[in-house]
Structures are given as structure tokens and as C-alpha cells.
Amino acid sequence: LSFNSENFETAIIPSRSDWIENGTISVQIPDIEEARAMWERIISGEPASKYNAEYVEIDKIVDSMTQDTEYRFKIKVKNTGALTWNRNGDNPVYLGYHWIDFNSKETVVFDGKRSIIPEDGVNADNEVVFNSTIISPSKPGEYILQIDLVHEGITWFSFQGVPPLEKFITVDISYAARYNDGGTTPTYVDKGQEFNVQVKVRNGGFLLWECKVDRHRVSLGTHWINRDTGEMIIWDGNRGLLPEDVSYNEEVIVDIKIKAPDEPGRYILQYDMVHERVAWFSEKGVIPLEINV
């Protein structure tokens, strides 16, 4: 007897040889115990391998992500092995992932966030759709994302020769902005006075500035600092809403109404983009626009 293409598949990990530093390809050979089990499964008409799967993207996984951001994708997985995938019990099957640095080949995130299988008892030749949640790496760079099933507490499917779903992904700087008020900010106002300013803002990062979402909207904000003492007088200042969503390298003009501090004095007015309920751009290292008022 011999194995042939009809009853045996050779697993190659990774699936692209140029992702391995010296160009070699590793092939998993079953040990004697597993080989016997494979023969028994073949004779009984079952799949040769206990662990096997085929992955299909339903939602296209983007090839560029922003840092430390949560993404959601639907991924269809077919059980082509002999193991029944259970949702419950001591050793359920989850969909996880790994992040590998493309240049250094080092694993940056091994134990990625788990996605629960939507139904129990997925047998051979059946398919299931996972609502996968993936969190991008915290540093910019070039990465390989490996989508990989895990038999919790026992093994990752890739350890058993099952090729994971692999994607090359660039992670870029999320927060970057440039400001220009065009001289519309007055340098003298009365205490408590309200005034209108137009500020041109350019998105220099890869985070989409969404203007209409209820949570995590991106807006133009302000801070007031006492110029003589350096004290922060007003941190969470007035907001200017974006007129539309702003992608990388796009710019818009924001109309903002600002109220001056109630006490007279010399101040610095800072214009600072804010990712609501997440962070001010200045907290991410983006220099705000400062005007002496």
C-alpha cells in the first residue's frame, strides 16, 4: 500500500518558502503511532489526519492595519480531519491567530485572541463560520498574520501539520495630524468670550477619522494653558465636528466655536484632535497647534 493524492495531503508550513529565512521548507512526517492511527482511519473510510482544516475568507482581511486596533472578520473553516470540533468541554476548538514579524521572523504575538465556534459538534466535511476578532500589533511594521485553529489545552492545528491561513499585513502609524488655522484665531479676546475659528486638519496616519459614529468619533478639540505658570486651565475644551470622514493624507476644514477662559490672563490655546473615549492625539505624540491668546 502507498499514500497517494486521493487519501493523503502533505502539509507545508509556512505556505510560502520566501517567508523562511534560508528558503527551506519543513514537511511534517507522522510518527509510528500516528501513522498507525492514520491507516486505521483510512481503512474505516475516515480522513487520514485527526487534525485538518481548510480556511476561506468571507470578509477580505485588509492588508493594512493601524496599531493596537480591533478588527472583525468572518472566516469559513471546513473540518477535513477526523476530530469532531466541540464548543464545550475541557478541550474545545477555537479559532485563534499568531503575529510574526516579517523581517526578523520572530513571533510577536503567539497566543492571539480566541474566537468561539458558533455551534457544537462540527464533524468531518462540515463547515462553520467564525466571527473572528483580531487585534493588530502595537508597533508599526510588516507582519505575517496566521489564522490557526487550536484544540484548547492540547495543540494548535498548525503544530499538527495543518497550514494556517496566512496574510501579509502592514501595520502603520495610527495617529498623525497637521493643523493650519490660516490666521483665523484671534490673539486677543475678552474673558468668557465665544469666537469662531476655521482650522484645516490633515490626516497623516492610517486611522480613518470617522465623524458620524456614536462611539470613538474623531473630532477637533481644544486645551487652554496658562502661559505664565504652565498650568492646564481647561483640558477637555470645545469640540469641532468633522464635516466628513477623513482618510490617510486627506484634509478638511473644521468650523469650531471656542469659549475663552473666564479669568483674564495670558494663555496658550492648543488645537488637538481627539479620538473620543480612546485618546487625545497629543497623548500619542502628535504635536498640537499652539496659539498665544
SERO-4910 file (N, C-alpha, C, O; in steps of 0.05 Angstrom, whole numbers):
BEGIN
 pado doro    nc1    nc2    nc3   cac1   cac2   cac3    cc1    cc2    cc3    oc1    oc2    oc3
  Leu    A     17    -24      0      0      0      0     18     25      0     40     25     10
  Ser    A      7     46    -11     22     71    -11      2     94    -10    -21     92    -18
  Phe    A     12    117      1     -5    140      2     -5    153    -26     15    152    -40
  Asn    A    -27    164    -34    -28    179    -59    -45    204    -54    -55    209    -32
  Ser    A    -48    220    -75    -61    246    -72    -90    244    -65   -102    263    -56
  Glu    A   -102    220    -68   -130    217    -61   -135    214    -32   -157    221    -22
  Asn    A   -116    204    -17   -121    199     12   -101    211     31   -101    206     55
  Phe    A    -82    227     20    -62    239     37    -53    266     27    -49    269      2
  Glu    A    -51    285     44    -41    312     36    -16    318     53    -16    314     77
  Thr    A      4    328     39     29    337     53     26    365     62     18    383     46
  Ala    A     31    371     87     28    397     98     55    412     97     76    401    105
  Ile    A     55    436     88     79    453     87     73    478    103     53    492     99
  Ile    A     91    484    122     88    508    139    114    523    140    134    511    146
  Pro    A    115    549    135     94    565    124     88    558     95    102    542     82
  Ser    A     67    570     84     58    563     57     75    576     36     73    569     12
  Arg    A     91    596     43    109    609     24    137    606     34    144    615     56
  Ser    A    154    595     17    182    589     25    198    615     29    217    615     44
  Asp    A    190    637     16    206    661     19    200    674     46    214    694     53
  Trp    A    181    664     62    177    674     89    195    660    109    195    667    132
  Ile    A    211    641     99    230    627    117    258    638    110    265    642     87
  Glu    A    274    644    131    298    659    128    317    647    108    328    661     91
  Asn    A    322    620    108    341    608     90    327    595     66    341    581     51
  Gly    A    301    599     63    287    588     39    280    559     41    269    548     22
  Thr    A    286    546     63    280    517     65    250    514     72    237    532     81
  Ile    A    240    490     66    212    484     72    211    459     90    224    439     85
  Ser    A    195    462    112    193    439    130    168    423    125    147    434    120
  Val    A    171    397    125    149    379    120    146    361    144    165    349    153
  Gln    A    121    359    155    116    342    178    112    313    170     95    307    153
  Ile    A    127    295    183    125    267    178    113    254    203    124    258    225
  Pro    A     91    239    201     78    227    225     96    206    238    111    192    224
  Asp    A     95    204    265    110    183    279     95    157    275     73    156    263
  Ile    A    106    135    286     95    108    281     67    106    293     49     95    280
  Glu    A     63    117    316     36    115    329     15    129    313     -7    119    308
  Glu    A     22    154    304      3    169    288     -1    156    261    -23    157    250
  Ala    A     20    145    249     18    132    223     -2    108    225    -18    104    206
  Arg    A      0     93    247    -19     70    250    -48     81    252    -66     70    240
  Ala    A    -51    103    267    -78    114    270    -88    124    244   -112    122    238
  Met    A    -70    136    228    -78    146    201    -88    123    184   -108    125    170
  Trp    A    -73    100    184    -81     77    168   -109     66    177   -126     59    161
  Glu    A   -112     65    204   -138     56    214   -161     74    204   -183     64    198
  Arg    A   -156    100    204   -177    118    195   -182    115    165   -205    116    156
  Ile    A   -161    111    150   -164    108    121   -180     82    115   -198     82     98
  Ile    A   -173     60    129   -186     35    124   -216     37    131   -233     24    118
  Ser    A   -222     52    152   -250     55    160   -265     77    145   -288     83    150
  Gly    A   -251     88    125   -264    109    108   -264    137    120   -279    154    110
  Glu    A   -248    141    141   -247    168    153   -224    183    142   -206    172    129
  Pro    A   -223    210    146   -200    226    137   -174    215    150   -174    205    172
  Ala    A   -152    217    135   -127    206    144   -117    220    169   -106    207    187
  Ser    A   -120    246    171   -109    261    193   -130    267    214   -153    273    207
  Lys    A   -122    266    239   -140    274    260   -146    303    259   -169    312    263
  Tyr    A   -125    319    254   -127    348    253   -124    357    224   -103    352    211
  Asn    A   -144    370    213   -142    381    186   -164    401    182   -186    398    194
  Ala    A   -159    421    166   -178    442    162   -172    458    137   -149    459    128
  Glu    A   -193    470    126   -189    488    103   -202    514    110   -225    515    120
  Tyr    A   -188    536    106   -197    563    113   -205    579     88   -192    577     67
  Val    A   -227    594     90   -236    611     69   -244    638     81   -260    639    100
  Glu    A   -234    660     69   -242    686     78   -270    693     67   -274    691     42
  Ile    A   -289    699     84   -314    710     75   -312    741     73   -318    753     52
  Asp    A   -302    753     94   -295    781     93   -265    783     87   -249    770     99
  Lys    A   -258    799     67   -230    802     60   -214    814     82   -221    836     92
  Ile    A   -193    801     91   -176    812    112   -158    834     99   -144    829     80
  Val    A   -160    858    111   -146    881     99   -116    876    100   -106    862    118
  Asp    A   -101    888     81    -72    885     81    -57    907     95    -33    908     95
  Ser    A    -72    926    106    -60    948    122    -78    953    146   -102    957    144
  Met    A    -66    954    170    -80    958    195    -66    981    210    -43    987    206
  Thr    A    -81    992    229    -70   1011    247    -62    997    273    -71    975    279
  Gln    A    -45   1010    288    -33    998    312    -54    992    334    -72   1008    338
  Asp    A    -51    968    346    -66    961    370    -96    967    366   -109    979    383
  Thr    A   -107    957    344   -135    962    337   -149    936    333   -138    916    323
  Glu    A   -174    935    341   -190    910    339   -204    909    312   -218    928    304
  Tyr    A   -202    886    298   -215    882    272   -232    857    274   -226    838    289
  Arg    A   -254    857    259   -272    834    259   -276    824    230   -281    840    212
  Phe    A   -273    798    226   -276    785    200   -291    759    203   -289    745    223
  Lys    A   -307    753    183   -320    726    181   -301    707    166   -293    714    143
  Ile    A   -295    684    178   -278    665    165   -292    637    166   -300    628    187
  Lys    A   -294    626    142   -306    599    140   -284    578    142   -263    580    129
  Val    A   -290    558    158   -270    536    162   -284    509    158   -305    504    170
  Lys    A   -272    493    141   -283    466    136   -267    445    152   -242    445    151
  Asn    A   -280    427    166   -267    406    180   -261    383    161   -279    369    152
  Thr    A   -235    380    154   -227    359    136   -211    337    150   -197    321    137
  Gly    A   -213    337    177   -199    317    193   -219    299    206   -243    300    202
  Ala    A   -208    281    223   -225    261    237   -236    271    263   -255    259    274
  Leu    A   -224    292    275   -232    302    301   -258    318    299   -261    335    281
  Thr    A   -277    313    316   -302    329    318   -295    354    335   -284    352    356
  Trp    A   -303    377    324   -297    402    337   -319    409    356   -342    414    348
  Asn    A   -313    409    382   -334    415    402   -331    443    413   -309    454    415
  Arg    A   -353    455    420   -354    482    431   -350    481    461   -338    500    472
  Asn    A   -359    460    474   -358    459    503   -339    437    512   -325    425    496
  Gly    A   -337    433    539   -320    412    550   -293    423    558   -288    448    556
  Asp    A   -275    405    566   -248    414    575   -230    422    552   -212    438    557
  Asn    A   -235    412    528   -217    418    506   -233    426    481   -233    412    461
  Pro    A   -245    450    482   -260    459    459   -241    468    436   -217    471    441
  Val    A   -252    471    413   -237    481    390   -244    511    386   -267    518    383
  Tyr    A   -223    528    385   -227    556    380   -212    564    354   -195    549    345
  Leu    A   -218    588    344   -202    600    323   -185    621    336   -195    640    348
  Gly    A   -159    619    332   -140    639    343   -122    649    321   -128    646    298
  Tyr    A   -101    662    330    -82    673    310    -55    678    322    -52    678    347
  His    A    -35    681    305     -8    688    313      1    712    295     -7    714    272
  Trp    A     18    729    307     31    751    292     61    745    291     73    741    311
  Ile    A     72    746    267    101    741    263    113    765    249    102    774    229
  Asp    A    135    775    259    149    797    247    161    787    220    177    768    220
  Phe    A    153    800    198    161    790    172    191    791    168    203    773    155
  Asn    A    205    811    179    233    815    174    251    798    193    270    786    184
  Ser    A    244    798    219    260    783    238    252    754    241    267    738    251
  Lys    A    228    747    231    216    720    233    209    713    262    203    690    268
  Glu    A    210    733    281    204    728    308    173    729    312    160    745    300
  Thr    A    163    712    330    135    713    337    130    735    356    140    736    378
  Val    A    113    754    348    107    778    364     84    772    383     85    779    406
  Val    A     63    759    372     40    751    388     35    722    381     28    716    358
  Phe    A     38    704    401     33    676    395      5    668    402     -9    655    386
  Asp    A     -4    675    426    -30    666    436    -51    688    431    -59    702    449
  Gly    A    -59    690    405    -78    711    398   -106    706    410   -112    685    420
  Lys    A   -122    727    408   -150    727    419   -166    704    407   -165    700    382
  Arg    A   -180    689    423   -196    666    414   -223    675    404   -235    694    414
  Ser    A   -233    661    383   -260    665    373   -275    639    377   -265    617    368
  Ile    A   -298    640    389   -313    616    397   -327    604    373   -338    618    356
  Ile    A   -326    578    371   -340    564    349   -370    568    353   -380    564    375
  Pro    A   -385    575    332   -413    582    335   -432    559    340   -455    563    348
  Glu    A   -423    534    337   -441    511    342   -424    488    352   -400    487    349
  Asp    A   -437    469    365   -423    446    377   -424    422    359   -444    418    344
  Gly    A   -403    406    360   -403    381    345   -400    384    315   -417    374    300
  Val    A   -379    398    306   -374    401    277   -358    376    268   -335    374    275
  Asn    A   -371    359    253   -358    334    244   -343    338    218   -344    359    206
  Ala    A   -330    316    209   -315    317    184   -332    325    161   -355    317    159
  Asp    A   -321    341    143   -333    351    118   -355    372    123   -368    380    104
  Asn    A   -358    380    148   -377    402    153   -362    429    156   -338    429    161
  Glu    A   -377    451    151   -365    477    151   -377    494    174   -400    489    182
  Val    A   -363    513    183   -373    531    204   -361    559    198   -338    561    189
  Val    A   -376    580    205   -367    607    201   -360    620    228   -378    622    245
  Phe    A   -336    628    231   -327    642    256   -329    672    252   -323    683    231
  Asn    A   -339    686    273   -337    715    275   -311    721    289   -309    723    314
  Ser    A   -290    724    273   -263    726    284   -256    754    293   -262    773    279
  Thr    A   -244    757    317   -235    783    327   -205    782    328   -193    765    341
  Ile    A   -192    801    315   -163    802    313   -154    830    323   -164    850    314
  Ile    A   -134    830    340   -122    855    350    -95    858    337    -78    841    340
  Ser    A    -91    881    323    -65    885    309    -42    891    329    -47    899    351
  Pro    A    -17    886    320      6    891    338      7    921    346     -4    938    333
  Ser    A     21    925    368     22    952    380     43    970    367     44    994    371
  Lys    A     61    958    350     82    974    337     79    972    307     71    951    296
  Pro    A     86    994    293     86    993    264    106    973    253    126    968    266
  Gly    A    100    962    230    119    943    218    105    926    197     81    929    191
  Glu    A    120    906    187    110    887    168    107    860    182    126    851    195
  Tyr    A     84    848    179     78    824    195     65    802    177     54    808    156
  Ile    A     66    778    187     50    755    177     29    749    198     36    744    221
  Leu    A      4    750    189    -18    741    207    -25    713    200    -31    706    177
  Gln    A    -24    695    220    -31    667    216    -57    662    231    -58    663    255
  Ile    A    -78    655    216   -104    646    228   -101    616    232    -96    601    214
  Asp    A   -106    607    257    -99    580    265   -120    569    285   -126    583    304
  Leu    A   -130    546    280   -148    532    299   -131    522    322   -108    514    319
  Val    A   -144    520    346   -130    509    369   -149    490    383   -172    497    389
  His    A   -139    466    389   -153    447    406   -143    453    434   -122    444    443
  Glu    A   -159    469    448   -150    482    473   -139    462    493   -152    441    499
  Gly    A   -116    468    503   -103    451    523    -88    428    511    -76    412    526
  Ile    A    -90    424    485    -77    401    472    -57    410    450    -33    403    452
  Thr    A    -66    424    430    -48    431    408    -60    452    390    -85    454    388
  Trp    A    -43    467    377    -52    484    354    -52    466    330    -36    447    327
  Phe    A    -71    471    311    -73    454    287    -48    456    270    -40    437    258
  Ser    A    -35    480    270    -10    483    254     12    465    265     29    457    250
  Phe    A     11    459    291     31    441    302     27    412    292     45    396    294
  Gln    A      4    407    282     -2    380    271     -1    379    241    -12    361    228
  Gly    A     12    399    229     17    399    201     -5    412    184     -5    410    160
  Val    A    -24    426    197    -46    439    182    -37    467    175    -33    483    193
  Pro    A    -35    474    150    -26    501    143    -47    522    152    -70    519    146
  Pro    A    -38    542    167    -56    563    175    -62    581    151    -49    580    131
  Leu    A    -83    597    154    -89    618    135    -70    641    140    -70    652    162
  Glu    A    -53    648    120    -32    668    124    -37    693    107    -44    691     84
  Lys    A    -32    716    120    -36    742    105    -12    760    112     -4    762    135
  Phe    A     -1    773     92     19    793     96      5    820    102    -11    829     86
  Ile    A     12    832    124     -2    857    133     18    877    142     36    872    157
  Thr    A     13    902    133     29    924    142     14    939    165    -10    946    161
  Val    A     27    943    187     16    959    209     29    986    209     53    988    212
  Asp    A     13   1007    206     24   1034    203     16   1051    227      1   1044    245
  Ile    A     28   1075    227     22   1095    248     -7   1103    248    -18   1110    227
  Ser    A    -20   1101    270    -49   1107    272    -54   1137    274    -71   1148    260
  Tyr    A    -40   1150    292    -46   1178    299    -25   1197    288     -2   1196    297
  Ala    A    -34   1214    270    -16   1235    259    -34   1257    247    -54   1250    235
  Ala    A    -27   1282    252    -44   1304    242    -27   1329    239     -7   1333    252
  Arg    A    -36   1345    220    -24   1372    216    -47   1392    216    -69   1388    206
  Tyr    A    -41   1415    228    -61   1436    232    -53   1462    219    -29   1469    217
  Asn    A    -73   1477    210    -68   1504    200    -94   1521    204   -114   1515    191
  Asp    A    -92   1541    221   -116   1558    226   -118   1581    207   -137   1596    208
  Gly    A    -98   1584    190    -99   1606    170   -101   1633    182   -110   1652    169
  Gly    A    -92   1637    207    -93   1663    220   -120   1670    230   -124   1694    236
  Thr    A   -139   1652    231   -166   1658    239   -170   1659    270   -191   1668    280
  Thr    A   -150   1650    285   -152   1650    314   -145   1678    324   -123   1688    318
  Pro    A   -162   1692    338   -155   1719    348   -134   1717    370   -133   1697    385
  Thr    A   -117   1737    372    -96   1738    392   -105   1753    417    -91   1752    437
  Tyr    A   -128   1766    416   -139   1780    439   -169   1776    439   -182   1781    419
  Val    A   -180   1767    462   -209   1764    466   -215   1773    494   -198   1774    511
  Asp    A   -241   1778    499   -250   1785    526   -253   1759    542   -257   1737    530
  Lys    A   -252   1760    569   -256   1737    585   -284   1725    580   -304   1740    580
  Gly    A   -285   1699    577   -310   1685    572   -322   1689    545   -344   1680    539
  Gln    A   -308   1703    527   -319   1709    500   -319   1684    483   -301   1667    485
  Glu    A   -339   1681    467   -341   1660    447   -333   1671    420   -340   1693    412
  Phe    A   -318   1655    405   -309   1663    378   -307   1638    360   -304   1616    369
  Asn    A   -309   1643    334   -309   1622    314   -282   1621    299   -271   1642    293
  Val    A   -273   1597    295   -247   1593    281   -251   1571    260   -266   1552    264
  Gln    A   -236   1573    238   -235   1552    218   -207   1541    218   -187   1555    215
  Val    A   -205   1515    223   -179   1501    224   -178   1479    203   -195   1462    201
  Lys    A   -157   1480    186   -153   1459    166   -136   1437    179   -115   1442    190
  Val    A   -146   1412    178   -132   1390    190   -127   1369    169   -144   1363    152
  Arg    A   -103   1357    169    -95   1336    150    -90   1310    166    -76   1311    186
  Asn    A   -101   1288    156    -96   1262    169    -70   1250    158    -69   1243    135
  Gly    A    -50   1249    175    -24   1238    167    -20   1209    177      1   1198    173
  Gly    A    -41   1197    189    -39   1170    199    -58   1152    184    -73   1160    166
  Phe    A    -58   1126    191    -74   1107    177   -100   1100    192   -114   1081    185
  Leu    A   -106   1115    213   -132   1112    226   -153   1128    211   -148   1152    206
  Leu    A   -175   1116    202   -196   1131    189   -210   1148    210   -220   1139    230
  Trp    A   -211   1174    204   -225   1193    222   -255   1192    216   -264   1204    196
  Glu    A   -270   1178    232   -299   1175    227   -313   1197    243   -308   1202    266
  Cys    A   -332   1210    229   -346   1233    242   -374   1227    251   -385   1243    266
  Lys    A   -386   1205    242   -415   1201    248   -421   1178    267   -444   1173    273
  Val    A   -400   1163    276   -404   1141    294   -410   1152    322   -401   1174    329
  Asp    A   -426   1137    337   -433   1146    364   -410   1144    384   -405   1162    400
  Arg    A   -394   1123    381   -371   1119    399   -346   1122    381   -345   1115    358
  His    A   -324   1131    394   -298   1132    381   -298   1151    357   -282   1146    338
  Arg    A   -315   1171    357   -314   1192    336   -288   1207    339   -277   1210    360
  Val    A   -277   1217    316   -254   1235    316   -263   1263    312   -278   1269    293
  Ser    A   -254   1281    330   -262   1309    329   -238   1327    333   -217   1318    341
  Leu    A   -242   1353    328   -222   1373    335   -228   1384    363   -251   1393    368
  Gly    A   -209   1383    381   -214   1393    409   -194   1415    416   -177   1422    399
  Thr    A   -197   1425    440   -180   1447    449   -172   1444    478   -185   1430    493
  His    A   -149   1456    484   -139   1459    512   -131   1488    516   -123   1502    498
  Trp    A   -134   1497    541   -124   1524    549   -103   1521    571   -108   1508    591
  Ile    A    -80   1533    566    -57   1532    585    -50   1560    594    -48   1578    577
  Asn    A    -46   1564    620    -36   1590    630     -7   1594    620     11   1578    627
  Arg    A     -2   1614    604     24   1618    591     46   1625    612     69   1619    607
  Asp    A     38   1637    634     58   1645    654     65   1623    673     89   1621    681
  Thr    A     46   1606    681     51   1586    701     54   1558    689     64   1540    702
  Gly    A     44   1554    664     45   1528    652     22   1510    661     21   1486    654
  Glu    A      4   1521    678    -18   1505    688    -39   1500    667    -46   1518    651
  Met    A    -49   1475    666    -71   1468    648    -97   1479    660   -106   1469    681
  Ile    A   -109   1499    647   -133   1512    657   -158   1497    648   -176   1491    664
  Ile    A   -159   1490    623   -182   1475    611   -170   1453    594   -157   1458    574
  Trp    A   -174   1428    602   -163   1405    587   -183   1396    566   -177   1394    543
  Asp    A   -208   1390    575   -228   1379    557   -245   1402    545   -268   1406    554
  Gly    A   -233   1416    526   -245   1440    516   -266   1436    494   -277   1414    492
  Asn    A   -272   1457    479   -293   1456    459   -286   1437    436   -262   1432    432
  Arg    A   -307   1428    423   -303   1409    401   -312   1422    374   -331   1438    373
  Gly    A   -298   1414    353   -306   1420    326   -310   1394    311   -292   1378    309
  Leu    A   -334   1390    299   -340   1365    286   -330   1365    257   -332   1385    243
  Leu    A   -320   1342    249   -310   1339    222   -335   1339    203   -355   1327    210
  Pro    A   -332   1351    180   -355   1351    161   -359   1325    147   -380   1320    135
  Glu    A   -338   1308    147   -339   1282    133   -317   1264    144   -299   1274    158
  Asp    A   -318   1238    137   -296   1220    145   -271   1228    130   -271   1237    107
  Val    A   -248   1225    144   -222   1234    133   -203   1210    133   -196   1200    154
  Ser    A   -194   1202    109   -175   1180    106   -146   1191    106   -141   1215    108
  Tyr    A   -128   1172    104    -99   1179    103    -93   1200     81   -101   1197     58
  Asn    A    -79   1221     89    -69   1242     71    -91   1260     60    -87   1276     42
  Glu    A   -115   1258     71   -137   1276     64   -139   1298     84   -130   1295    107
  Glu    A   -151   1321     76   -154   1343     94   -182   1355     92   -195   1354     71
  Val    A   -191   1367    113   -217   1381    114   -214   1406    130   -194   1410    145
  Ile    A   -233   1424    127   -234   1449    144   -256   1445    165   -279   1438    159
  Val    A   -248   1449    190   -267   1445    213   -275   1472    224   -258   1489    230
  Asp    A   -301   1477    226   -311   1500    240   -314   1494    269   -327   1474    277
  Ile    A   -303   1511    286   -304   1506    315   -310   1532    330   -299   1553    324
  Lys    A   -329   1530    348   -336   1553    366   -322   1549    393   -325   1528    405
  Ile    A   -307   1569    401   -289   1566    425   -297   1588    446   -303   1611    439
  Lys    A   -298   1579    471   -303   1598    493   -277   1603    508   -264   1584    517
  Ala    A   -270   1628    511   -246   1635    525   -249   1630    555   -272   1629    565
  Pro    A   -227   1627    570   -229   1624    599   -243   1647    612   -243   1670    601
  Asp    A   -254   1642    635   -270   1663    649   -252   1683    664   -261   1704    671
  Glu    A   -227   1676    669   -208   1694    683   -190   1707    662   -181   1694    644
  Pro    A   -184   1733    666   -165   1746    648   -137   1735    651   -130   1724    673
  Gly    A   -121   1737    631    -94   1727    633    -82   1722    605    -95   1726    585
  Arg    A    -57   1712    606    -43   1705    581    -44   1674    578    -36   1660    596
  Tyr    A    -54   1665    555    -59   1636    552    -46   1626    526    -40   1641    508
  Ile    A    -44   1599    526    -38   1585    501    -62   1568    495    -71   1552    511
  Leu    A    -73   1573    471    -95   1556    461    -84   1534    444    -70   1539    424
  Gln    A    -89   1509    451    -80   1486    436   -103   1473    421   -124   1468    431
  Tyr    A    -98   1469    394   -116   1454    378   -105   1425    377    -82   1420    370
  Asp    A   -123   1406    384   -113   1378    387   -136   1359    378   -158   1361    389
  Met    A   -130   1342    359   -150   1322    351   -155   1302    374   -137   1296    389
  Val    A   -179   1292    376   -186   1273    397   -201   1250    385   -221   1253    371
  His    A   -192   1226    392   -207   1201    386   -224   1195    410   -215   1184    430
  Glu    A   -249   1203    409   -267   1203    432   -267   1176    447   -269   1155    434
  Arg    A   -264   1178    473   -264   1155    491   -240   1136    487   -239   1114    498
  Val    A   -220   1146    471   -196   1130    466   -171   1146    475   -157   1138    493
  Ala    A   -166   1168    461   -142   1184    467   -142   1210    453   -154   1213    431
  Trp    A   -129   1230    465   -122   1254    450    -98   1248    433    -80   1233    440
  Phe    A    -96   1261    409    -74   1256    392    -47   1264    405    -27   1252    400
  Ser    A    -48   1286    421    -23   1295    434    -13   1274    454     11   1272    459
  Glu    A    -31   1257    465    -23   1235    482     -9   1213    467      5   1197    478
  Lys    A    -12   1213    440      1   1193    423     26   1205    409     36   1194    390
  Gly    A     35   1229    419     59   1240    408     55   1260    385     75   1270    374
  Val    A     30   1267    379     24   1286    357     25   1314    369     11   1320    388
  Ile    A     41   1332    357     44   1359    367     20   1376    360     13   1378    337
  Pro    A      7   1388    380    -17   1404    374     -9   1432    363     15   1439    364
  Leu    A    -28   1445    351    -24   1473    342    -28   1492    366    -49   1490    379
  Glu    A     -8   1509    371    -10   1527    394    -11   1556    385      5   1565    368
  Ile    A    -30   1571    397    -33   1599    391    -33   1615    417    -48   1608    435
  Asn    A    -17   1636    418    -18   1653    442    -41   1672    441    -45   1687    421
  Val    A    -57   1672    462    -82   1688    463    -81   1705    489   -100   1720    494
***
